[in-house]
Amino acid sequence: MNYYNILGIQNNSSQEQIKIAFRNLAKMHHPDKNPQSVQFRIISEAYRILSNPQLRARYDQAQLQYEKQIQIFNLIRNFINGKEDIPLIHQKDHESNQNESKTLDIQQIQKKKIRKAQN
């Protein structure tokens, strides 16, 4: 679970951007307004971690370690299965392009939800 994706923000977002994203999502998913939504707890946890600079630094470090482990796992799996893999030099560019497109998709969905909630 990526807290940045949950809030629909970039990894280099400022504290103000994090706060704005949280408030927008909290308005939509707050149990008083939307009793069916179970996402409020997840959104609150993401905000709790990302709004605290020390916890955010630890979270970012853990995410880097996790991504490295996934990359190694994929290399080994592809080697065992005899599949060719994207060279390591280009893999980061490929992954960052995928992450950016996912983030843009999430932001567009959230904007639509906000517009619907305002209407």
C-alpha positions, 0 to 999 in steps of 0.5 A: 500500500503506497500512501502517496498513491492513496492521497493522490500526490507525488513523492516530493509533495509539500506538507501543504499539498499533503494536507490539502489532499487529505482534507479533500479525501476526508470530506468525501470518505468521512463516516458522517457523510458516507457511512459506507466508506471504509477508506477513511481509516486508510486515508487517515493513516496515510496522512498521519505518516506523511504529515510527520517529517520523521515518520515520512523519512522512515516510510520513504526509506522502507519504500526504497528497500521494498522496491529494491527487493521487488526488483531483485525478486523480478530479476530472479523470477524472470531468470528462472522462467527464461524471460528477458528482462528490462535492463536495470539502467532503463528499468527505473525510467520504465517504472517511474513512467508507470508510477507517473501514469498511475498517479495521474489516473488516481488524480483524475478519478479523485477530481471526478469524485470531488466534482460529483460530491460538490454537485 
